[in-house]
């Protein structure tokens, strides 16, 4: 995954070299944003490596059959798996967001994500979350209230699964993580966001189409 760091570093250098000498406030803000994202990316790569090493160590212990894992070791294994997924997903999402920034700077952006239209800049602002085994309804309720965008659950979602997230990340990263955990897809209809089970995007929502 080191290539991701190299890519981000090269991008930040390119932007800095081209814009650092400018006096435009927007250009300076762009450089600062890219440098900030580069720092976050390097930190996330280190966290992914640490989480993978912890999971691998416990996996070998379990496979050897010489020891019985205690509760603390089982907790660390679960935490390591969650951390690995969270930070790998965040690396992926942040890389895509940086590429979107480049598209806008180069005036080549031909497509605007419907969620960009729905949330605006809030979609990519970094927020702190600390969720431990929360049901999807609680997560959806908190996001709906915090961002003022109604979010509805559509289709046969597996409510037995819970959400565990901790750290600093964007709303976009959180929503994509929900997709991954619940085998779902995000669908924008009018001014509402729906979380639908894959293959059921066209199911009617419980409240009908009144708010489209």
N, C-alpha and C positions, 0 to 999 in steps of 0.2 A: 504493500500500500504506500510505500515511500514515493511512488510516482505522483500520488495526489499532492503530497507536500511540495514536490518539485514543480508541478503544474501551477499550484497556487502561488509559490514563491516567484516563479517566472512571470505570472500574471501581475502580481503586485509590483514587481520591479518595472515591468513594461508601463503600467499605469503611472507609477511614480516618475519614471524617466520622462514620460510624455506630458505630465500635468503638474509636477511639483513646482516648475518655474512659473506656472500661471498665477494670476491674481484673482481669478474667479472663485468665489466662496464655494460654489457648487463643485468645482473641480477639486478643491482642497478637501471637501467633505467626502468625495469619492475615494481619494487616496487614503484618507483615514479609515474609511469603511473597509477597503480591501486589506489594509495592514491589520486591522482588528480581526478580520475573518481569517487571515493567515495565522495569526497567533492562536486563535481558537482551534484551527485545523490541526496545527502541530500538537496541541494539548490533547485533542481527541485521538490522534493516531497513537500517542503514548498510552492513553487509557485503554484503547482497544488491545494493544499488545499486552498490557498488564492483565486485563480480564481474560484474554485467550490463554495466557500462561497459567493463571490460577485454575481455570476450568480443565486444562490439560493435565495439570498435576493431580487434581482430585480424580479425574477420569482414570489415570494410571493406577492410583491407589485402589479405586473401586475394582478395576479389571484384574488386579493382582490377587484379590480375594484373601489377602492376609490380614486385613483389618476391616472392622465394621465402622462405617462413618458415624461420627456422633452428630448431635443436632447442630452444633456450631459449624461443622464441616459441610453438612447438608445446606445450611443457610448460606455459607460462603459460595457453594457451588451454584445455588440459585441466583445469588447476587451477581456472580461472575457472568452467568449466561445472560442475565438482563442487561448488565453493563455492556457486554460485547455487542448485543443487538442494538442498544440505544445509541452508542457512540459510532458504530459502523453506519447506522442509518443516518445519523447526523452528519457524518462526513459526506455521504452520498448527497444528502439534501443541500448542504452548504455549497458543495461543488456546483450543483445545478443552479443555485441562486447566484453564485459568482458569474457563471456563464451568462445568466440573464442580464446581469449588470453590464457585462461586456457588450451584449447585443444592443442594449439601450445606448451605451456610449458611442458605439459605431453606427447607430441609426439603422440597424439591420433587424430589429425586432418586428417580425411579421405576425406573430401570434401572441395574444394576451390571454393568460390563464383565466378562466371564469372566476376562480377564487381570488385572483388579483383584483378583479372588478368588484367583487363582493367585500373584501376586507381592506383593500388598498395597502398602504405601507405597513399596517398592523400585522399583515400576514408574515412579514419577515423580521419584525422586531423581536429581540431576545427577551424572554421572560423566565422567571424561576418557577419550577414546579417541584412538588414533593408529594407524590401519590404512592400509596402502598396498598395493593390489592383492592383498588376501588372498582365498583361496578360501573359499567359503561354509562348507565343513566346518570350517575353522579358526575362523571367526567363531562358528559354532554351538557348537563345543566350548568356546570361551572364555566365552561367555555362560552355557552350562549349568553350567560349573564355578563361575563367579563368583556366580551367583544360586541354585544348588542346585535348579534346575528343569530336568528333562530336556527337551531340544528335539530333535525328530526331523525329518528331511527326507522328504517324502512326494510321490509323483508324479514326473513327468519334468521336474525342474528343470534349467535350462541351466547346467551346471557350468563352462562356458567363461567366464562372467562372473565378475568379481572385485569385492570391496568395498574402497572407499577412503573413509575417514571420519577427520576430525581435528577435535578441539575438545571442548567441554563440552556434553553433551546428556543427556536422560533415556533410560532403557532403552526406554520406549514409542516415542520418536522413532527409536531405532536399529531397532527391530522393524518400524516402519512404512516405514523406508527400505529394509529388506530386501524388504518387499512390493513396493515400487516398482521396485527394481533387477531382481528376478527374476520379475516378473509373477506374484506369488504371493499367497496369502492366509494369515492366521494362524488356526489352528483349535485350540481347547482341548478336550482329551479327558481327563476325569478330572484327574489331577495332572501331565499332560504337555502340552507345546505342540508343535504340528506346523506346519511350513512346507510348505504344499501349493500346487502349481501351480493357478492359477485354472481352475475347471471340474473339478478332480480332488479336491475336498475330501473326498469319500466313499470314496476309494480306501483299501483296507486298507493299514496300515503294515507295514513289513517284519517287525516283531516281533509282529504280531497284536494282539489286544485284551487281553492278559494283565494290563496295568497300568491298565486303565480303573477 
